[in-house]
Amino acid sequence: MPLRLDYTNMMAPSIPGGITDAEWREAAARFTAAHAAVAEQHRAGTLGFLDLPGDRALHQQTLNYVQGCRERGSYPTDVVVLGIGGSALGPIALRTALRPPQWNLLDDAAREGNPRLHVLDNVDPANIVALLARLDLRRSLFIVTSKSGGTAETMSQYLVVRARLAEALGDAAARQQIVFVTDPAKGALRTIARAEGIPALDIPSNVGGRFSVLTPVGVLPAALVGIDTAALLAGAADMRERCASPALAGNIAGAFATLQFLADTAHGRHVQVLMPYSDALRDMADWFVQLWAESLGKHRSAGDAGVGPTPLAALGATDQHSQVQLFMEGPADKTVTFMSVEQGAYDVEIPTMHQDVPELAYLGGHRLGELLDIERRATAGALARRGRPNMTLSLARVDAFAVGGIFMFLELATAYAGHLYGVNAFDQPGVELGKQFTYAMLGRADADAARKEWDQLPKPDPARII
């Protein structure tokens, strides 16, 4: 079963105050224009993420590097990704979805000789020190991921790791434990790679960080830990073809984008929840949050109030006991998109015991997977009964093909939504000022203007500090 979207509970009259048929018909023309705009951007060469499923040369870079590691007899026991944002969230989502649960806690036999995968997605020294202290640096491979080679967090991690490796192994051996994933032609990492002979794999220049999971950003760590990257890319290609139609009724990513756009702009549903009912997909929700937020939260023009929905990650059934109370009875400002999996990799029958205890007797003979799916359907129904719009994305199983399809589905939906909102979904000007202030306070040579602006900000007022 391919990915399927059921949006019955987004529409009136199923949901009082839901999206009307008239709104949907009107939106169809708007979507057709958005689809044409995305196609034109692609023809102009600016949407490189759409080319990734068929870029055999780029995929071969990863396969050749992994094969080289095996042939040298230096295959790692631990792979560590140094990155932040899309450079980290994609590999985390891939590990959670496509490796067995608790992957890093399994022994070598259970991992079939594949390495553990760690992702240092922050610069909190406590976590970095703890990880480095327990790794065998001689058997560890560090993937440094930064397209620009100037990301302060990632480059700081790199410098710490590089110094630790050199101290423990010597500088020549240290270089053998590092691989870069960066721009094909420019940036600090590319310069270092050329000067020192460190392997470097490409992030195509027309692929932005949060759209880069199907480049070596995600594909290299995935391949190193034994994920079928060919199937991952094939699933993305299949989804791209499914979304070729400019007709809203035939384009699943377009339907998702349009539903969320209408819910936000016409019905005040400004918070959009992605809630997988599968632990394997739990980190997909965090990846989506960055993609949706950083792409769509924008000013249309200088000085306007800004547009864009607020994405939120949740997990079923865990968040039935925390966030769902808010979704059900809090402000009517949310949509919820459930993700369901028809066939899990595991299932467990609930034993028949304590038949004299009514609170337990009814559970025996059912299965945990059945319980999880019933709870999803019950939550969707309860939300609908209260007039809270929701929809469900369903897939048969969580495998590499399906996960590749989900990545492409959400990336395409984001591209369409950018045009529906009238913003550029592929830049992030709102984060640049904070970066410049960081550079200024750290003394970066080209940050003088930011330093002057920083110095003009109000200073802490002792009268307002408690």
Beta strands, then each sheet from edge to edge (+ up, - down):
strand 1: 4-6
strand 2: 78-82
strand 3: 116-120
strand 4: 140-145
strand 5: 178-182
strand 6: 200-202
strand 7: 271-276
strand 8: 310-313
strand 9: 334-341
strand 10: 390-395
sheet 1: 1+ 10- 9- 7- 8-
sheet 2: 3+ 2+ 4+ 5+ 6+
end
